Amino acid sequence: MLRNYFLVALRNLRKHRTYSLLNIVGLAVGLATALLILLWVKEEVGHNRFYDKYRDIYSVLVNFRFENGEISTYETIPMPTAAALKAEIPEIRRAARSNNTSRLFSHQGTRQEEFGRYVDPDFLDSFSFPIVRGQRATALFEPFSILITEQLAKKYFGEQEPIGQQLRINGQYDYKVVGVLKNLPANSTVQFDFLMPMQDSSGRPSTVRIFLE
């Protein structure tokens, strides 16, 4: 019986080739579109879900009202705001400042500009970035210390042990590698290749991004 169904279906396909081709192509396009939409939704919904405390982390924004009544929202906040929020609101457990930066890295002939952040120590605890080498408890407390991703460790040190190694930054300062972070997923809102202590930030930026937990 099942064989007869297949024979009838095949006979109809041959008899109405154009109509059958349109149906098959339409079905294929529909399935492909639905699959792409599902993948996109999964990607969007999964943003930052890999952080242990993603439900408790907030990014502080500021609204600036112009004289004409228009309002613009900015991610950068005055530096002292983090300490003030933590002191005045008991529910805030951590307030971490973050300032984007690009620096020229050099080590044994390899020179390249890399993207990273100056951050407070609370930044690591709030986002729970996995450290594959080094100690989380002591990272980012000492000046001229740096945390790098696995990708950067591979680029500059190859198979060598990166902990304790020196990286020349902007041709002026030697930073000691104190930890290696697992590479960040692509669907992380926070992206960087290295982390440096906020106290090393040149010129002490007046505004930074602030994350609260």
Secondary structure by P-SEA (a helix, b strand, c coil): caaaaaaaaaaaaaacaaaaaaaaaaaaaaaaaaaaaaaaaaaaaaccccccccccbbbbbbbbbccccbbbbbcccccaaaaaaaaccccccbbbbbbbbbbbbbcccbbbbbbbbbcccccccccccccccccccccccccccccccaaaaaacccccccccccccccccbbbbbccccccccccccccccbbbbcccccccccbbbbbcc
